[in-house]
Amino acid sequence: MIKNTDHCALCDLSEAHLQLGLVCSLTEKVPDFHRTCTKIKLNIVLEDKLDELEEKEEELSFTKFHVIRNLFIYPILGICVLISDYFFYQKFINNYDILSIDNLQNDSPTILISFIIILLFGFGLIGKGIGPYLNYLEDNKMNDVEIDKVYDILELYQVHDKF
């Protein structure tokens, strides 16, 4: 849904006010109109906004390859680490019954801590691949929403052929 302030964010006549937010420089008031503003001036601010959105789109398309590549590489490495940690568990912890009360007084805490560190490292690698991908999806979605909002406003004022 497009708010009145979304129109003003693209207008050359809008000004930022600390308490009120965006105000019209002609009326010095918060925007109050229905559907469209008769005094809107779409030039410099609109061009800057379109350039900013295009730049963000290019940045996202550039990072897309790296993010998707890392989405596969890091989780695969993490799974390999988890598999090796499983074998570590089988060889040192399970075979020697390190978790029993009698064996906890020897070197077994060191082995147990090593097991936990390797386990966390494996999950960390998986997160290193998935986290940036989720951030990329969110950034892409937000940029698309912003682009749609700007073009919806341009359509209301029938200036889509100008830009």
C-alpha positions in Angstrom: 0.0 0.0 0.0 1.3 3.4 -1.0 1.3 6.1 1.7 1.2 9.8 1.1 4.8 10.1 2.4 5.9 7.7 -0.3 4.8 10.3 -2.9 6.6 13.0 -0.9 9.8 10.9 -0.7 10.1 11.2 -4.5 9.0 14.9 -4.7 11.5 17.7 -5.1 9.3 19.9 -2.9 9.5 17.7 0.2 11.6 18.6 3.3 12.5 16.6 6.3 11.1 17.8 9.6 12.4 16.4 12.9 9.0 16.1 14.6 6.6 15.7 11.6 8.7 13.7 9.2 8.4 14.6 5.5 6.5 17.9 4.9 5.7 19.8 1.8 7.9 22.9 1.4 4.9 24.8 -0.1 2.5 24.2 2.8 5.0 23.4 5.6 2.5 20.6 6.6 2.3 16.8 6.6 1.0 15.6 3.2 -2.8 15.5 3.2 -4.2 14.4 -0.2 -6.2 11.6 -1.6 -4.5 9.3 -4.1 -2.4 12.0 -5.9 -0.9 15.3 -5.1 -1.6 18.2 -7.5 1.6 20.0 -6.6 4.1 17.1 -6.9 7.3 17.8 -8.7 9.1 14.6 -9.9 12.5 15.4 -11.2 15.8 15.3 -9.3 14.8 13.3 -6.2 13.0 10.8 -8.4 16.1 10.4 -10.7 18.3 9.9 -7.6 15.9 7.3 -6.2 15.8 5.4 -9.5 19.6 5.5 -9.8 19.9 4.2 -6.2 17.5 1.4 -6.9 19.3 0.4 -10.1 22.6 0.5 -8.3 21.2 -1.8 -5.6 19.8 -4.1 -8.2 23.2 -4.4 -9.9 24.9 -5.0 -6.6 22.5 -7.8 -5.8 23.0 -9.4 -9.2 26.7 -9.2 -8.7 26.6 -10.9 -5.3 24.1 -13.5 -6.4 26.7 -15.8 -7.8 28.9 -15.7 -4.7 26.0 -16.2 -2.4 24.7 -19.2 -4.3 28.2 -20.6 -4.6 28.7 -20.3 -0.9 25.3 -21.8 -0.2 26.6 -25.1 -1.6 30.3 -25.0 -0.6 30.0 -24.1 3.1 27.2 -26.5 4.0 29.0 -29.4 2.1 32.1 -28.6 4.1 30.1 -28.4 7.3 28.5 -31.8 6.6 31.9 -33.3 5.9 33.1 -31.9 9.3 30.0 -33.3 11.0 30.6 -36.7 9.4 34.3 -36.7 10.5 33.1 -35.7 14.0 30.8 -38.7 14.0 33.7 -41.0 13.2 35.7 -39.2 15.9 32.9 -39.9 18.3 32.8 -43.5 17.3 36.5 -44.0 17.6 37.4 -42.1 20.8 34.2 -41.5 22.7 32.0 -44.5 22.0 34.7 -47.2 21.9 36.4 -46.1 25.1 33.2 -45.3 26.9 34.5 -41.8 27.8 31.1 -40.6 28.9 31.1 -43.0 31.9 31.7 -41.6 35.3 34.9 -43.6 35.8 36.6 -42.3 32.7 35.7 -38.6 33.1 38.7 -38.1 35.5 41.4 -38.9 32.9 42.0 -37.2 29.6 38.5 -37.7 28.5 37.3 -34.1 29.1 39.8 -32.9 26.5 38.5 -35.4 24.0 34.9 -34.5 24.8 35.7 -30.7 24.4 37.4 -31.5 21.1 34.3 -33.3 19.9 32.0 -30.4 20.9 34.3 -27.8 19.2 34.4 -29.8 16.0 30.6 -30.2 16.1 30.1 -26.5 16.6 32.6 -25.8 13.7 30.6 -28.0 11.4 27.3 -26.2 12.3 29.1 -22.9 11.9 30.1 -23.7 8.3 26.6 -24.7 7.5 25.4 -21.4 8.9 28.0 -19.5 7.0 26.5 -20.7 3.8 22.8 -20.4 4.7 22.9 -17.0 6.5 24.2 -14.8 3.6 21.7 -16.6 1.3 18.8 -15.7 3.5 20.1 -12.1 3.8 20.4 -11.9 0.0 16.8 -13.1 -0.4 15.5 -10.5 2.1 17.5 -7.7 0.4 16.3 -8.7 -3.0 12.7 -8.8 -1.8 13.0 -5.4 -0.2 14.5 -3.9 -3.3 11.8 -5.4 -5.5 9.1 -4.0 -3.1 10.7 -0.5 -3.3 11.0 -0.6 -7.1 7.3 -1.7 -7.4 6.3 1.1 -5.0 8.2 3.8 -7.1 6.7 2.5 -10.4 3.2 2.4 -8.9 3.6 6.0 -7.9 4.9 6.9 -11.4 1.9 5.1 -12.9 -0.5 7.2 -10.7 1.1 10.4 -12.1 1.4 8.9 -15.6 5.1 9.8 -15.9 6.3 6.2 -16.6 7.4 7.2 -20.1 9.6 10.0 -18.8 12.0 7.6 -17.0 
